């Protein structure tokens, strides 16, 4: 008789694993809407903000990042939609 496969452990291994430490905490920086090169790291090619589970930021910096990206979009430093 065959053993039942444990699907839960396989699903955990397939997910993208986030870094262990927050980027902004490690660098001792704060999020800033002017620093677009750092903000581009946390945005997909489609223009979406990467979720916290994938980028490894702490909750405080994820909130600050989302407001900085939104503010940069209003100032036309980032586009709202991706160019196709």
Biopython code that builds the backbone (N, CA, C, O; Angstrom):
import numpy as np
from Bio.PDB.StructureBuilder import StructureBuilder

atoms = [
    (1, "UNK", "N", (0.830, -1.174, 0.000)),
    (1, "UNK", "CA", (0.000, 0.000, 0.000)),
    (1, "UNK", "C", (0.885, 1.251, 0.000)),
    (1, "UNK", "O", (1.851, 1.338, 0.758)),
    (2, "UNK", "N", (0.549, 2.197, -0.842)),
    (2, "UNK", "CA", (1.361, 3.402, -0.984)),
    (2, "UNK", "C", (1.120, 4.363, 0.168)),
    (2, "UNK", "O", (0.023, 4.432, 0.723)),
    (3, "UNK", "N", (2.167, 5.104, 0.516)),
    (3, "UNK", "CA", (2.059, 6.100, 1.582)),
    (3, "UNK", "C", (1.314, 7.328, 1.067)),
    (3, "UNK", "O", (1.487, 7.714, -0.089)),
    (4, "UNK", "N", (0.489, 7.946, 1.908)),
    (4, "UNK", "CA", (-0.148, 9.204, 1.478)),
    (4, "UNK", "C", (0.897, 10.316, 1.439)),
    (4, "UNK", "O", (1.740, 10.428, 2.329)),
    (5, "UNK", "N", (0.824, 11.126, 0.399)),
    (5, "UNK", "CA", (1.799, 12.193, 0.234)),
    (5, "UNK", "C", (1.394, 13.401, 1.067)),
    (5, "UNK", "O", (0.219, 13.760, 1.150)),
    (6, "UNK", "N", (2.374, 14.003, 1.666)),
    (6, "UNK", "CA", (2.130, 15.188, 2.484)),
    (6, "UNK", "C", (2.194, 16.414, 1.571)),
    (6, "UNK", "O", (3.280, 16.863, 1.205)),
    (7, "UNK", "N", (1.035, 16.950, 1.208)),
    (7, "UNK", "CA", (0.988, 18.058, 0.257)),
    (7, "UNK", "C", (1.279, 19.399, 0.918)),
    (7, "UNK", "O", (1.726, 20.332, 0.249)),
    (8, "UNK", "N", (1.032, 19.510, 2.221)),
    (8, "UNK", "CA", (1.267, 20.783, 2.900)),
    (8, "UNK", "C", (2.740, 21.153, 2.900)),
    (8, "UNK", "O", (3.080, 22.310, 2.653)),
    (9, "UNK", "N", (3.614, 20.207, 3.167)),
    (9, "UNK", "CA", (5.041, 20.526, 3.207)),
    (9, "UNK", "C", (5.566, 20.869, 1.807)),
    (9, "UNK", "O", (6.457, 21.707, 1.666)),
    (10, "UNK", "N", (5.018, 20.225, 0.784)),
    (10, "UNK", "CA", (5.437, 20.524, -0.573)),
    (10, "UNK", "C", (5.009, 21.925, -0.994)),
    (10, "UNK", "O", (5.745, 22.616, -1.699)),
    (11, "UNK", "N", (3.818, 22.347, -0.562)),
    (11, "UNK", "CA", (3.345, 23.681, -0.910)),
    (11, "UNK", "C", (4.198, 24.752, -0.261)),
    (11, "UNK", "O", (4.449, 25.789, -0.875)),
    (12, "UNK", "N", (4.644, 24.533, 0.947)),
    (12, "UNK", "CA", (5.500, 25.508, 1.615)),
    (12, "UNK", "C", (6.837, 25.647, 0.906)),
    (12, "UNK", "O", (7.386, 26.746, 0.824)),
    (13, "UNK", "N", (7.353, 24.565, 0.404)),
    (13, "UNK", "CA", (8.655, 24.603, -0.259)),
    (13, "UNK", "C", (8.569, 25.296, -1.610)),
    (13, "UNK", "O", (9.564, 25.867, -2.057)),
    (14, "UNK", "N", (7.430, 25.270, -2.274)),
    (14, "UNK", "CA", (7.300, 25.842, -3.594)),
    (14, "UNK", "C", (7.134, 27.348, -3.563)),
    (14, "UNK", "O", (7.451, 28.012, -4.549)),
    (15, "UNK", "N", (6.649, 27.911, -2.469)),
    (15, "UNK", "CA", (6.417, 29.342, -2.390)),
    (15, "UNK", "C", (7.744, 30.084, -2.390)),
    (15, "UNK", "O", (8.777, 29.547, -1.991)),
    (16, "UNK", "N", (7.692, 31.328, -2.844)),
    (16, "UNK", "CA", (8.880, 32.162, -2.793)),
    (16, "UNK", "C", (9.191, 32.500, -1.353)),
    (16, "UNK", "O", (8.324, 32.971, -0.617)),
    (17, "UNK", "N", (10.416, 32.264, -0.951)),
    (17, "UNK", "CA", (10.815, 32.504, 0.420)),
    (17, "UNK", "C", (11.353, 33.929, 0.523)),
    (17, "UNK", "O", (12.237, 34.323, -0.237)),
    (18, "UNK", "N", (10.820, 34.689, 1.458)),
    (18, "UNK", "CA", (11.230, 36.073, 1.653)),
    (18, "UNK", "C", (12.537, 36.116, 2.435)),
    (18, "UNK", "O", (12.843, 35.187, 3.183)),
    (19, "UNK", "N", (13.311, 37.188, 2.267)),
    (19, "UNK", "CA", (14.518, 37.342, 3.071)),
    (19, "UNK", "C", (14.179, 37.404, 4.560)),
    (19, "UNK", "O", (13.065, 37.770, 4.937)),
    (20, "UNK", "N", (15.141, 37.045, 5.396)),
    (20, "UNK", "CA", (14.893, 36.965, 6.823)),
    (20, "UNK", "C", (14.808, 38.335, 7.478)),
    (20, "UNK", "O", (14.117, 38.496, 8.484)),
    (21, "UNK", "N", (15.507, 39.332, 6.918)),
    (21, "UNK", "CA", (15.558, 40.633, 7.562)),
    (21, "UNK", "C", (15.043, 41.718, 6.626)),
    (21, "UNK", "O", (15.211, 41.639, 5.409)),
    (22, "UNK", "N", (14.422, 42.718, 7.206)),
    (22, "UNK", "CA", (13.880, 43.842, 6.451)),
    (22, "UNK", "C", (15.030, 44.629, 5.816)),
    (22, "UNK", "O", (16.052, 44.870, 6.460)),
    (23, "UNK", "N", (14.859, 45.027, 4.555)),
    (23, "UNK", "CA", (15.892, 45.773, 3.835)),
    (23, "UNK", "C", (16.158, 47.122, 4.491)),
    (23, "UNK", "O", (17.313, 47.515, 4.659)),
    (24, "UNK", "N", (15.105, 47.826, 4.859)),
    (24, "UNK", "CA", (15.263, 49.156, 5.424)),
    (24, "UNK", "C", (15.817, 49.114, 6.848)),
    (24, "UNK", "O", (16.554, 50.015, 7.248)),
    (25, "UNK", "N", (15.472, 48.086, 7.612)),
    (25, "UNK", "CA", (16.035, 47.939, 8.956)),
    (25, "UNK", "C", (17.518, 47.593, 8.882)),
    (25, "UNK", "O", (18.310, 48.087, 9.685)),
    (26, "UNK", "N", (17.896, 46.755, 7.933)),
    (26, "UNK", "CA", (19.297, 46.355, 7.790)),
    (26, "UNK", "C", (20.168, 47.529, 7.327)),
    (26, "UNK", "O", (21.289, 47.698, 7.806)),
    (27, "UNK", "N", (19.651, 48.336, 6.398)),
    (27, "UNK", "CA", (20.402, 49.469, 5.873)),
    (27, "UNK", "C", (20.281, 50.711, 6.754)),
    (27, "UNK", "O", (20.984, 51.699, 6.539)),
    (28, "UNK", "N", (19.389, 50.661, 7.748)),
    (28, "UNK", "CA", (19.107, 51.804, 8.623)),
    (28, "UNK", "C", (18.705, 53.029, 7.813)),
    (28, "UNK", "O", (19.208, 54.133, 8.025)),
    (29, "UNK", "N", (17.774, 52.801, 6.868)),
    (29, "UNK", "CA", (17.237, 53.842, 6.006)),
    (29, "UNK", "C", (15.745, 53.973, 6.253)),
    (29, "UNK", "O", (15.128, 53.111, 6.878)),
    (30, "UNK", "N", (15.184, 55.038, 5.766)),
    (30, "UNK", "CA", (13.733, 55.213, 5.764)),
    (30, "UNK", "C", (13.273, 55.300, 4.317)),
    (30, "UNK", "O", (14.034, 55.693, 3.432)),
    (31, "UNK", "N", (12.028, 54.932, 4.090)),
    (31, "UNK", "CA", (11.498, 55.004, 2.739)),
    (31, "UNK", "C", (11.316, 56.464, 2.344)),
    (31, "UNK", "O", (10.874, 57.290, 3.143)),
    (32, "UNK", "N", (11.663, 56.765, 1.098)),
    (32, "UNK", "CA", (11.539, 58.122, 0.602)),
    (32, "UNK", "C", (11.050, 58.056, -0.834)),
    (32, "UNK", "O", (11.553, 57.261, -1.629)),
    (33, "UNK", "N", (10.081, 58.879, -1.168)),
    (33, "UNK", "CA", (9.494, 58.845, -2.504)),
    (33, "UNK", "C", (10.462, 59.340, -3.566)),
    (33, "UNK", "O", (10.291, 59.024, -4.743)),
    (34, "UNK", "N", (11.471, 60.105, -3.182)),
    (34, "UNK", "CA", (12.447, 60.634, -4.139)),
    (34, "UNK", "C", (13.415, 59.534, -4.603)),
    (34, "UNK", "O", (13.880, 59.554, -5.742)),
    (35, "UNK", "N", (13.712, 58.588, -3.728)),
    (35, "UNK", "CA", (14.688, 57.533, -4.022)),
    (35, "UNK", "C", (14.015, 56.431, -4.842)),
    (35, "UNK", "O", (13.658, 55.379, -4.313)),
    (36, "UNK", "N", (13.849, 56.686, -6.128)),
    (36, "UNK", "CA", (13.099, 55.769, -6.982)),
    (36, "UNK", "C", (13.853, 54.470, -7.276)),
    (36, "UNK", "O", (13.229, 53.448, -7.559)),
    (37, "UNK", "N", (15.167, 54.497, -7.214)),
    (37, "UNK", "CA", (15.926, 53.265, -7.484)),
    (37, "UNK", "C", (15.666, 52.219, -6.394)),
    (37, "UNK", "O", (15.598, 51.025, -6.688)),
    (38, "UNK", "N", (15.524, 52.649, -5.174)),
    (38, "UNK", "CA", (15.214, 51.711, -4.094)),
    (38, "UNK", "C", (13.762, 51.256, -4.197)),
    (38, "UNK", "O", (13.461, 50.086, -3.961)),
    (39, "UNK", "N", (12.875, 52.160, -4.543)),
    (39, "UNK", "CA", (11.460, 51.803, -4.634)),
    (39, "UNK", "C", (11.192, 50.840, -5.782)),
    (39, "UNK", "O", (10.290, 50.008, -5.685)),
    (40, "UNK", "N", (11.958, 50.934, -6.867)),
    (40, "UNK", "CA", (11.768, 50.028, -8.005)),
    (40, "UNK", "C", (12.024, 48.576, -7.629)),
    (40, "UNK", "O", (11.504, 47.661, -8.268)),
    (41, "UNK", "N", (12.814, 48.371, -6.605)),
    (41, "UNK", "CA", (13.120, 47.019, -6.152)),
    (41, "UNK", "C", (11.875, 46.313, -5.622)),
    (41, "UNK", "O", (11.787, 45.086, -5.670)),
    (42, "UNK", "N", (10.916, 47.083, -5.118)),
    (42, "UNK", "CA", (9.727, 46.526, -4.489)),
    (42, "UNK", "C", (8.489, 46.665, -5.357)),
    (42, "UNK", "O", (7.369, 46.575, -4.855)),
    (43, "UNK", "N", (8.676, 46.885, -6.654)),
    (43, "UNK", "CA", (7.566, 46.999, -7.590)),
    (43, "UNK", "C", (7.777, 45.982, -8.707)),
    (43, "UNK", "O", (8.897, 45.811, -9.188)),
    (44, "UNK", "N", (6.701, 45.304, -9.123)),
    (44, "UNK", "CA", (6.811, 44.330, -10.203)),
    (44, "UNK", "C", (6.928, 45.044, -11.545)),
    (44, "UNK", "O", (6.793, 46.265, -11.625)),
    (45, "UNK", "N", (7.177, 44.276, -12.588)),
    (45, "UNK", "CA", (7.290, 44.858, -13.924)),
    (45, "UNK", "C", (5.953, 45.380, -14.430)),
    (45, "UNK", "O", (5.910, 46.190, -15.356)),
    (46, "UNK", "N", (4.867, 44.921, -13.830)),
    (46, "UNK", "CA", (3.538, 45.414, -14.183)),
    (46, "UNK", "C", (3.155, 46.676, -13.418)),
    (46, "UNK", "O", (2.131, 47.291, -13.714)),
    (47, "UNK", "N", (3.962, 47.065, -12.442)),
    (47, "UNK", "CA", (3.700, 48.282, -11.689)),
    (47, "UNK", "C", (3.014, 48.070, -10.362)),
    (47, "UNK", "O", (2.594, 49.037, -9.726)),
    (48, "UNK", "N", (2.888, 46.821, -9.923)),
    (48, "UNK", "CA", (2.224, 46.534, -8.652)),
    (48, "UNK", "C", (3.240, 46.529, -7.512)),
    (48, "UNK", "O", (4.414, 46.217, -7.711)),
    (49, "UNK", "N", (2.776, 46.877, -6.329)),
    (49, "UNK", "CA", (3.621, 46.827, -5.140)),
    (49, "UNK", "C", (3.708, 45.372, -4.688)),
    (49, "UNK", "O", (2.687, 44.698, -4.556)),
    (50, "UNK", "N", (4.925, 44.891, -4.452)),
    (50, "UNK", "CA", (5.141, 43.505, -4.050)),
    (50, "UNK", "C", (4.655, 43.324, -2.612)),
    (50, "UNK", "O", (4.953, 44.162, -1.761)),
    (51, "UNK", "N", (3.908, 42.241, -2.317)),
    (51, "UNK", "CA", (3.404, 42.044, -0.960)),
    (51, "UNK", "C", (4.517, 41.732, 0.038)),
    (51, "UNK", "O", (5.624, 41.333, -0.323)),
    (52, "UNK", "N", (4.183, 41.927, 1.269)),
    (52, "UNK", "CA", (5.141, 41.769, 2.354)),
    (52, "UNK", "C", (5.647, 40.337, 2.478)),
    (52, "UNK", "O", (6.787, 40.119, 2.888)),
    (53, "UNK", "N", (4.828, 39.375, 2.135)),
    (53, "UNK", "CA", (5.230, 37.977, 2.234)),
    (53, "UNK", "C", (6.321, 37.620, 1.233)),
    (53, "UNK", "O", (7.038, 36.639, 1.427)),
    (54, "UNK", "N", (6.457, 38.407, 0.161)),
    (54, "UNK", "CA", (7.477, 38.119, -0.855)),
    (54, "UNK", "C", (8.709, 39.000, -0.754)),
    (54, "UNK", "O", (9.792, 38.578, -1.161)),
    (55, "UNK", "N", (8.579, 40.216, -0.222)),
    (55, "UNK", "CA", (9.757, 41.080, -0.209)),
    (55, "UNK", "C", (10.477, 41.115, 1.132)),
    (55, "UNK", "O", (11.599, 41.618, 1.202)),
    (56, "UNK", "N", (9.871, 40.598, 2.202)),
    (56, "UNK", "CA", (10.564, 40.461, 3.472)),
    (56, "UNK", "C", (10.643, 41.726, 4.306)),
    (56, "UNK", "O", (11.447, 41.787, 5.237)),
    (57, "UNK", "N", (9.844, 42.731, 4.011)),
    (57, "UNK", "CA", (9.859, 43.946, 4.817)),
    (57, "UNK", "C", (9.054, 43.745, 6.090)),
    (57, "UNK", "O", (8.150, 42.911, 6.149)),
    (58, "UNK", "N", (9.402, 44.533, 7.118)),
    (58, "UNK", "CA", (8.593, 44.511, 8.330)),
    (58, "UNK", "C", (7.319, 45.320, 8.070)),
    (58, "UNK", "O", (7.215, 46.018, 7.061)),
    (59, "UNK", "N", (6.361, 45.223, 8.979)),
    (59, "UNK", "CA", (5.053, 45.851, 8.769)),
    (59, "UNK", "C", (5.169, 47.368, 8.692)),
    (59, "UNK", "O", (4.498, 48.006, 7.881)),
    (60, "UNK", "N", (6.007, 47.935, 9.523)),
    (60, "UNK", "CA", (6.185, 49.391, 9.538)),
    (60, "UNK", "C", (6.713, 49.902, 8.201)),
    (60, "UNK", "O", (6.191, 50.873, 7.653)),
    (61, "UNK", "N", (7.739, 49.252, 7.683)),
    (61, "UNK", "CA", (8.336, 49.709, 6.437)),
    (61, "UNK", "C", (7.478, 49.362, 5.227)),
    (61, "UNK", "O", (7.545, 50.063, 4.217)),
    (62, "UNK", "N", (6.675, 48.304, 5.295)),
    (62, "UNK", "CA", (5.768, 47.996, 4.196)),
    (62, "UNK", "C", (4.698, 49.074, 4.067)),
    (62, "UNK", "O", (4.346, 49.469, 2.955)),
    (63, "UNK", "N", (4.178, 49.552, 5.199)),
    (63, "UNK", "CA", (3.206, 50.642, 5.167)),
    (63, "UNK", "C", (3.828, 51.913, 4.604)),
    (63, "UNK", "O", (3.223, 52.590, 3.772)),
    (64, "UNK", "N", (5.042, 52.238, 5.059)),
    (64, "UNK", "CA", (5.729, 53.425, 4.551)),
    (64, "UNK", "C", (6.054, 53.301, 3.072)),
    (64, "UNK", "O", (5.976, 54.279, 2.328)),
    (65, "UNK", "N", (6.418, 52.097, 2.646)),
    (65, "UNK", "CA", (6.735, 51.863, 1.243)),
    (65, "UNK", "C", (5.516, 52.096, 0.368)),
    (65, "UNK", "O", (5.620, 52.734, -0.680)),
    (66, "UNK", "N", (4.366, 51.589, 0.779)),
    (66, "UNK", "CA", (3.171, 51.744, -0.046)),
    (66, "UNK", "C", (2.772, 53.214, -0.167)),
    (66, "UNK", "O", (2.362, 53.650, -1.243)),
    (67, "UNK", "N", (2.885, 53.980, 0.909)),
    (67, "UNK", "CA", (2.553, 55.403, 0.815)),
    (67, "UNK", "C", (3.575, 56.154, -0.021)),
    (67, "UNK", "O", (3.217, 57.089, -0.738)),
    (68, "UNK", "N", (4.850, 55.761, 0.059)),
    (68, "UNK", "CA", (5.881, 56.421, -0.749)),
    (68, "UNK", "C", (5.690, 56.145, -2.230)),
    (68, "UNK", "O", (5.864, 57.041, -3.056)),
    (69, "UNK", "N", (5.331, 54.909, -2.575)),
    (69, "UNK", "CA", (5.098, 54.562, -3.975)),
    (69, "UNK", "C", (3.884, 55.308, -4.512)),
    (69, "UNK", "O", (3.906, 55.819, -5.631)),
    (70, "UNK", "N", (2.831, 55.366, -3.712)),
    (70, "UNK", "CA", (1.633, 56.078, -4.147)),
    (70, "UNK", "C", (1.897, 57.566, -4.317)),
    (70, "UNK", "O", (1.383, 58.187, -5.247)),
    (71, "UNK", "N", (2.692, 58.137, -3.429)),
    (71, "UNK", "CA", (3.042, 59.557, -3.528)),
    (71, "UNK", "C", (3.915, 59.808, -4.753)),
    (71, "UNK", "O", (3.752, 60.821, -5.434)),
    (72, "UNK", "N", (4.845, 58.887, -5.037)),
    (72, "UNK", "CA", (5.703, 59.014, -6.220)),
    (72, "UNK", "C", (4.884, 58.893, -7.502)),
    (72, "UNK", "O", (5.215, 59.521, -8.507)),
    (73, "UNK", "N", (3.834, 58.105, -7.477)),
    (73, "UNK", "CA", (2.966, 57.996, -8.649)),
    (73, "UNK", "C", (2.225, 59.308, -8.902)),
    (73, "UNK", "O", (2.057, 59.720, -10.050)),
    (74, "UNK", "N", (1.788, 59.955, -7.836)),
    (74, "UNK", "CA", (1.086, 61.228, -7.999)),
    (74, "UNK", "C", (2.005, 62.328, -8.508)),
    (74, "UNK", "O", (1.567, 63.252, -9.192)),
    (75, "UNK", "N", (3.290, 62.218, -8.165)),
    (75, "UNK", "CA", (4.254, 63.206, -8.637)),
    (75, "UNK", "C", (4.870, 62.825, -9.981)),
    (75, "UNK", "O", (5.798, 63.485, -10.450)),
    (76, "UNK", "N", (4.360, 61.771, -10.595)),
    (76, "UNK", "CA", (4.781, 61.278, -11.909)),
    (76, "UNK", "C", (6.221, 60.771, -11.920)),
    (76, "UNK", "O", (6.887, 60.830, -12.954)),
    (77, "UNK", "N", (6.711, 60.272, -10.779)),
    (77, "UNK", "CA", (8.005, 59.612, -10.755)),
    (77, "UNK", "C", (7.855, 58.148, -11.176)),
    (77, "UNK", "O", (8.789, 57.551, -11.712)),
    (78, "UNK", "N", (6.686, 57.582, -10.932)),
    (78, "UNK", "CA", (6.322, 56.249, -11.384)),
    (78, "UNK", "C", (5.046, 56.342, -12.187)),
    (78, "UNK", "O", (4.266, 57.281, -12.025)),
    (79, "UNK", "N", (4.833, 55.365, -13.054)),
    (79, "UNK", "CA", (3.582, 55.357, -13.801)),
    (79, "UNK", "C", (2.548, 54.528, -13.036)),
    (79, "UNK", "O", (2.906, 53.631, -12.272)),
    (80, "UNK", "N", (1.288, 54.827, -13.241)),
    (80, "UNK", "CA", (0.217, 54.071, -12.601)),
    (80, "UNK", "C", (0.019, 52.726, -13.262)),
    (80, "UNK", "O", (-0.295, 51.746, -12.587)),
    (81, "UNK", "N", (0.197, 52.660, -14.579)),
    (81, "UNK", "CA", (0.007, 51.426, -15.324)),
    (81, "UNK", "C", (1.293, 51.073, -16.048)),
    (81, "UNK", "O", (2.136, 51.934, -16.302)),
    (82, "UNK", "N", (1.434, 49.788, -16.380)),
    (82, "UNK", "CA", (2.600, 49.328, -17.097)),
    (82, "UNK", "C", (2.451, 49.628, -18.586)),
    (82, "UNK", "O", (1.346, 49.604, -19.128)),
    (83, "UNK", "N", (3.558, 49.904, -19.228)),
    (83, "UNK", "CA", (3.554, 50.110, -20.668)),
    (83, "UNK", "C", (3.596, 48.752, -21.348)),
    (83, "UNK", "O", (4.494, 47.947, -21.100)),
    (84, "UNK", "N", (2.616, 48.507, -22.208)),
    (84, "UNK", "CA", (2.555, 47.200, -22.867)),
    (84, "UNK", "C", (2.929, 47.339, -24.326)),
    (84, "UNK", "O", (2.939, 46.349, -25.058)),
]
sb = StructureBuilder()
sb.init_structure("model")
sb.init_model(0)
sb.init_chain("A")
sb.init_seg("    ")
for serial, (resi, resn, name, xyz) in enumerate(atoms, 1):
    if name == "N":
        sb.init_residue(resn, " ", resi, " ")
    sb.init_atom(name, np.array(xyz, "f"), 0.0, 1.0, " ", f" {name:<3s}", serial, name[0])
structure = sb.get_structure()
